[in-house]
Amino acid sequence: MNVLAVLQWRQLYDQLSSSLIQWRLLDVFCAVLLGFLLFSRVNEQRTLWLLRGYLFLVFLAWFVQWSEKLPLTSTFIDALVLACSLSLAILWQGELRRLMELLGTGKLAVLLGNPQSRLRTTASTVAQLTEAAGRLSKSRRGALIVVDLGSDLRPEDFLNPGITIDAQLSKELLLNLFASDTPLHDGAVVIKGNRIISAGVILPLSRQGVSRYGTRHLAALGITERFDRCICVVISEESGTLSLANQGKLERPITSSRLQDLLTELIAASVSSAAVKAPSPRSVKKGTQEFLP
């Protein structure tokens, strides 16, 4: 009878162990799935680094707790994960608010969909932007044009969000927005896809090259330093020089044809599923670029 009881207990233990393993496998699968969804939605390289570090800490905390042999280390890592969670909540408060809005309104298709599917940039859009920049350069009218390639810029990302336009992109509208007698000409214009999103936007300034560049160029560097997936076209009011800022690097001077080539290349890379991030203008020919140290 004792043998029968031992066999019964052994069978129950095997069943519980098998069930526990299955639940752990399901737990790991769900965690990997959530991690994959997070990585697929991140566009900024700097944000990707933060997310990798945070997920590494979470995995380390799970591993230490699972081993159950390092209680002091487990307590320390748990406190570190909590501190990092609070820090990321502050840094990503805009993204978290938008996530709550999507969950609350049931727009899960937007949450799980391809973030690049909203971009509808065409060759005509590039031509309109290039022609407007060329005409502004010839007339020496200062301009600052931000092209959002997937950073999903929001009003809180600017010092002043300006005025909402939400109009079809055209060279005529761009020329009017940067006319010297209009109240919006000193700010930046934000373009996403084939739409002008806003105008009169005040961008955060870069701290590098303060003695070398004016406010427009510092603003172009500032926004591209913070967001990898956006580029900025700058037209100097003093000289009419065309410049392009990308990933915190400034290229100048460039011609209208070269600007068109660069825009085509960068925009094509941004909508390509194979591209991790937009290429840097370091690939341009020597003698036509000027980079900050």
C-alpha positions as CSV (number, residue, x, y, z in Angstrom):
1,M,0.0,0.0,0.0
2,N,2.9,2.3,0.7
3,V,4.3,1.6,-2.7
4,L,0.9,2.5,-4.2
5,A,0.8,5.8,-2.3
6,V,4.4,6.6,-3.4
7,L,3.4,5.9,-7.0
8,Q,0.4,8.1,-6.8
9,W,2.4,11.0,-5.3
10,R,5.0,10.5,-8.0
11,Q,2.4,10.7,-10.7
12,L,0.9,13.8,-9.2
13,Y,4.4,15.4,-8.9
14,D,5.1,14.6,-12.6
15,Q,1.8,16.2,-13.6
16,L,2.4,19.3,-11.7
17,S,6.0,19.6,-13.0
18,S,4.8,19.1,-16.6
19,S,2.1,21.8,-16.0
20,L,4.6,24.1,-14.5
21,I,7.0,23.7,-17.4
22,Q,4.2,24.4,-19.8
23,W,3.2,27.6,-18.0
24,R,6.8,28.7,-17.9
25,L,7.1,28.1,-21.6
26,L,3.9,30.1,-22.2
27,D,5.3,32.9,-20.0
28,V,8.5,33.1,-22.0
29,F,6.6,33.0,-25.3
30,C,4.4,35.9,-24.2
31,A,7.4,37.9,-23.0
32,V,9.2,37.4,-26.3
33,L,6.1,38.4,-28.2
34,L,5.7,41.6,-26.2
35,G,9.3,42.4,-26.6
36,F,9.1,41.9,-30.4
37,L,6.0,44.2,-30.6
38,L,7.9,46.9,-28.6
39,F,11.0,46.6,-30.8
40,S,8.9,46.7,-34.0
41,R,7.2,50.0,-32.9
42,V,10.4,51.8,-32.0
43,N,11.9,54.1,-34.6
44,E,14.5,56.1,-32.8
45,Q,17.9,54.6,-32.4
46,R,18.4,56.2,-29.0
47,T,15.0,54.9,-27.8
48,L,16.0,51.5,-29.0
49,W,19.1,51.5,-26.9
50,L,17.1,52.5,-23.8
51,L,14.6,49.7,-24.5
52,R,17.3,47.1,-25.0
53,G,18.9,48.1,-21.7
54,Y,15.6,48.0,-19.8
55,L,14.6,44.6,-21.2
56,F,18.0,43.3,-20.3
57,L,17.5,44.3,-16.7
58,V,14.0,42.8,-16.7
59,F,15.4,39.5,-18.0
60,L,18.2,39.6,-15.5
61,A,15.7,40.2,-12.7
62,W,13.5,37.3,-13.9
63,F,16.5,35.0,-14.1
64,V,17.7,35.8,-10.6
65,Q,14.3,35.4,-9.1
66,W,13.9,32.1,-10.9
67,S,17.1,30.7,-9.4
68,E,16.0,31.6,-5.9
69,K,19.6,31.5,-4.6
70,L,20.6,35.2,-4.7
71,P,18.0,37.1,-2.6
72,L,20.2,40.2,-2.0
73,T,21.1,40.5,-5.7
74,S,17.4,39.9,-6.6
75,T,16.4,42.8,-4.3
76,F,19.0,45.1,-5.7
77,I,18.0,44.3,-9.3
78,D,14.3,44.7,-8.5
79,A,14.9,48.2,-7.1
80,L,17.0,49.1,-10.2
81,V,14.2,47.9,-12.6
82,L,11.6,49.9,-10.6
83,A,13.8,53.0,-10.8
84,C,14.3,52.5,-14.6
85,S,10.6,51.9,-15.0
86,L,9.8,55.3,-13.4
87,S,12.4,57.1,-15.4
88,L,11.1,55.6,-18.7
89,A,7.6,56.5,-17.7
90,I,8.7,60.1,-17.4
91,L,10.7,60.1,-20.6
92,W,7.9,58.4,-22.6
93,Q,4.9,60.0,-21.1
94,G,3.7,61.2,-24.5
95,E,4.0,57.7,-26.0
96,L,2.3,56.1,-22.9
97,R,-0.6,58.6,-23.1
98,R,-1.0,57.8,-26.8
99,L,-1.0,54.1,-26.0
100,M,-3.7,54.6,-23.4
101,E,-5.7,56.5,-26.0
102,L,-5.4,53.8,-28.5
103,L,-6.3,51.1,-26.0
104,G,-9.3,53.1,-24.7
105,T,-10.7,53.8,-28.2
106,G,-10.1,50.2,-29.3
107,K,-7.8,51.2,-32.2
108,L,-5.6,48.1,-31.9
109,A,-5.1,48.1,-35.7
110,V,-3.2,51.3,-35.3
111,L,-1.2,49.9,-32.4
112,L,-0.3,46.7,-34.2
113,G,0.0,48.0,-37.7
114,N,3.1,49.1,-39.6
115,P,4.0,52.6,-38.4
116,Q,5.4,53.4,-41.9
117,S,2.1,52.7,-43.6
118,R,0.9,56.3,-42.8
119,L,3.7,57.8,-45.0
120,R,2.5,58.5,-48.5
121,T,5.5,60.4,-49.8
122,T,5.8,60.4,-53.6
123,A,8.2,61.6,-56.2
124,S,5.9,64.6,-56.8
125,T,6.2,65.5,-53.1
126,V,10.0,65.5,-53.3
127,A,9.8,67.6,-56.4
128,Q,7.5,70.1,-54.8
129,L,9.7,70.4,-51.8
130,T,12.9,70.7,-53.9
131,E,11.5,73.4,-56.2
132,A,10.2,75.5,-53.3
133,A,13.5,75.2,-51.5
134,G,15.3,76.3,-54.7
135,R,13.1,79.3,-55.2
136,L,13.5,80.3,-51.6
137,S,17.2,80.0,-51.9
138,K,17.4,82.2,-55.0
139,S,15.3,84.9,-53.3
140,R,17.3,84.6,-50.1
141,R,14.3,84.0,-48.0
142,G,15.1,82.1,-44.8
143,A,13.2,78.9,-44.3
144,L,13.2,75.8,-42.0
145,I,11.4,72.7,-43.2
146,V,11.2,69.5,-41.1
147,V,10.3,66.3,-42.9
148,D,9.0,63.6,-40.5
149,L,10.1,60.2,-41.8
150,G,8.6,58.2,-39.1
151,S,9.5,59.8,-35.8
152,D,5.8,60.6,-35.2
153,L,6.5,64.2,-34.0
154,R,4.0,65.6,-31.5
155,P,3.3,69.1,-30.2
156,E,5.1,68.4,-26.9
157,D,8.3,67.7,-28.9
158,F,8.6,71.4,-29.8
159,L,9.2,74.6,-27.8
160,N,6.1,76.0,-29.6
161,P,3.9,73.7,-31.7
162,G,2.9,76.6,-34.0
163,I,-0.3,76.6,-36.0
164,T,-2.0,73.4,-37.4
165,I,-2.2,73.5,-41.2
166,D,-3.0,69.9,-42.3
167,A,-3.0,70.7,-46.0
168,Q,-1.7,69.1,-49.2
169,L,1.9,69.9,-49.7
170,S,2.6,72.3,-52.6
171,K,5.4,74.7,-53.5
172,E,3.0,77.6,-53.7
173,L,1.8,77.0,-50.1
174,L,5.4,76.7,-48.9
175,L,6.4,79.9,-50.6
176,N,3.4,81.7,-49.0
177,L,4.2,80.3,-45.5
178,F,7.8,81.6,-45.7
179,A,6.9,85.0,-47.2
180,S,8.6,87.8,-45.2
181,D,5.3,89.6,-44.5
182,T,3.6,86.5,-42.9
183,P,3.6,85.9,-39.2
184,L,4.7,82.3,-39.6
185,H,7.9,82.8,-41.7
186,D,10.3,82.8,-38.7
187,G,9.2,79.3,-37.5
188,A,9.6,75.9,-39.0
189,V,7.1,74.0,-41.3
190,V,6.6,70.3,-40.4
191,I,5.8,67.9,-43.3
192,K,4.7,64.3,-43.0
193,G,4.1,62.3,-46.1
194,N,2.5,64.6,-48.6
195,R,0.9,66.8,-46.0
196,I,2.0,70.0,-44.3
197,I,1.1,69.3,-40.7
198,S,2.0,72.7,-39.0
199,A,3.8,76.0,-39.5
200,G,5.4,78.6,-37.2
201,V,6.9,75.8,-35.1
202,I,9.7,76.7,-32.7
203,L,12.3,73.9,-32.5
204,P,14.7,73.1,-29.7
205,L,18.2,74.4,-30.4
206,S,21.4,72.3,-30.5
207,R,24.2,73.1,-28.2
208,Q,26.9,72.3,-30.7
209,G,28.3,74.8,-33.1
210,V,26.7,77.8,-31.4
211,S,29.4,80.2,-32.6
212,R,29.3,79.0,-36.1
213,Y,25.7,78.9,-37.1
214,G,22.5,80.9,-36.8
215,T,19.3,80.1,-35.1
216,R,17.8,78.1,-38.1
217,H,20.8,75.9,-38.4
218,L,20.9,75.2,-34.7
219,A,17.2,74.4,-34.7
220,A,17.7,72.0,-37.5
221,L,20.5,70.3,-35.7
222,G,18.5,70.2,-32.5
223,I,15.5,68.4,-33.8
224,T,17.6,65.9,-35.8
225,E,19.7,65.2,-32.8
226,R,16.6,64.2,-30.8
227,F,14.8,62.3,-33.5
228,D,16.8,60.0,-35.9
229,R,13.9,59.6,-38.3
230,C,13.4,63.2,-39.3
231,I,15.4,65.5,-41.6
232,C,15.5,69.2,-41.9
233,V,16.0,71.5,-44.9
234,V,17.5,74.9,-44.1
235,I,17.7,78.0,-46.3
236,S,19.9,80.8,-45.1
237,E,18.4,84.2,-45.1
238,E,21.8,85.9,-45.4
239,S,23.3,83.9,-48.2
240,G,20.5,81.8,-49.6
241,T,22.6,78.7,-49.0
242,L,20.8,75.3,-48.9
243,S,21.6,72.9,-46.1
244,L,20.4,69.5,-45.0
245,A,20.4,68.3,-41.4
246,N,20.2,64.6,-40.6
247,Q,21.0,62.7,-37.3
248,G,22.6,65.8,-35.8
249,K,24.9,66.4,-38.8
250,L,24.7,69.4,-41.1
251,E,25.7,69.3,-44.7
252,R,26.3,72.5,-46.6
253,P,26.3,73.9,-49.1
254,I,24.2,71.7,-51.5
255,T,22.5,72.4,-54.8
256,S,18.8,71.9,-55.5
257,S,19.5,68.8,-57.6
258,R,21.6,67.3,-54.8
259,L,18.9,68.1,-52.3
260,Q,16.4,66.3,-54.5
261,D,18.7,63.2,-54.7
262,L,19.2,63.2,-50.9
263,L,15.5,63.6,-50.2
264,T,14.7,60.8,-52.6
265,E,17.3,58.5,-51.0
266,L,16.4,59.2,-47.4
267,I,12.6,59.0,-47.9
268,A,12.9,55.8,-49.9
269,A,15.0,54.3,-47.1
270,S,12.5,55.3,-44.4
271,V,9.6,53.5,-46.0
272,S,11.6,50.4,-46.9
273,S,11.0,47.5,-44.5
274,A,14.7,46.5,-44.8
275,A,16.0,49.9,-43.6
276,V,16.6,50.1,-39.9
277,K,17.1,53.8,-40.0
278,A,17.6,56.5,-42.6
279,P,21.1,56.8,-44.1
280,S,23.4,59.6,-43.0
281,P,24.5,62.2,-45.5
282,R,28.1,61.1,-44.9
283,S,27.7,59.1,-48.2
284,V,27.6,62.3,-50.3
285,K,30.6,63.4,-52.4
286,K,33.6,65.0,-50.8
287,G,33.9,68.7,-51.1
288,T,30.1,69.3,-50.9
289,Q,29.6,68.7,-47.2
290,E,30.5,70.3,-43.9
291,F,30.0,68.3,-40.7
292,L,30.2,69.4,-37.2
293,P,32.9,67.8,-35.1
